[in-house]
Amino acid sequence: FKGIYGQEKGKVGNIKRAMGDSRVAPAETVFVGDNDWDYEAAKEVGSHFIGVSNLWNMWQDKEFPLIASLSEIPRIIKTLEQV
């Protein structure tokens, strides 16, 4: 982790701040989240998105990759690199 960002700037502001702090473009970033607001924020800034499926959101068959465990992230990132 390079930083911890609070709620005052919102999800979109925090993603933009993290990209700026790391000097990366949206296409080079991946936002991992478990709710629709996370997905919408990633989409707004142009970041890739990986959804964490759980009992609360009951996500299935989404337009973005879904994982059940954070240990699956490297596998998904490899597929994003091939696109």
N, C-alpha and C positions, 0 to 999 in steps of 0.2 A: 504494500500500500504506500502511496505517496502522499495521501491526504485524507482527511475526514471532513466531509462537507455537511453542514447543517441544513435545516429546512428553510431558512430565510430566502434562499434564491430559488427554491423549488427544484424539481427533478431536472428540467431542461437546463436551468441555470447551472446546476451542479455538474451535469454532463459536459456542458460547454467549458466550465471552469477546469474540470479534470483534463479535458482535451488540450486546453490552452497551457495548463501547467506541465503537461507531458509532451507538448508540441507534436500532437498527432492529429491527423485528419479524421473526420467522421468514419470514413470507410475503413480506417485502421482500428476502430474501437468496437468493443462488444459490451453491451449492457445486459446484465443478467438480472431478471426480476420475476416476481410472482403475481403481478396484477396488471390489469389493463392500463392503468396510469403509467406503469413502467414501460410497457410496450409503446404507448402513444408518445412518451417522452423520447424514447430511442428513435422512433420513426420521425419525429419532428426535427431532430438534429442530424438524421442520416446515419445513425449508428446501426450496426448489426444488433440483433436481439436474440437472446436465448431465454426461453421461458422455463421456470421451475414449476412443474406440475405438482399439485398437492390436493388434499381433500378440500381445502378452502376454495380454490379457484376452479377445480374440476375441469381443467383444460384438457381437451382432446382435439386432435385433428386441426391444429392451428396452422397459419401460414408461416410460422416461425418454428425453429427447432425446439423441441421439448425435452427436458431432462427430469429425472427424479432425484438425482444426486449431483452435487457439485463436482464429484470426481469424473463426471461425464463431459465436462467442459472442454478438456483438451481434444477429445475426439470430434466434437462439434466444430471447434476452431479449425481443425484440419480440413473439414469439408468447406468451410468458408474461404480458406486460402485457395482452394481449387477453383472457385467461381471466378 
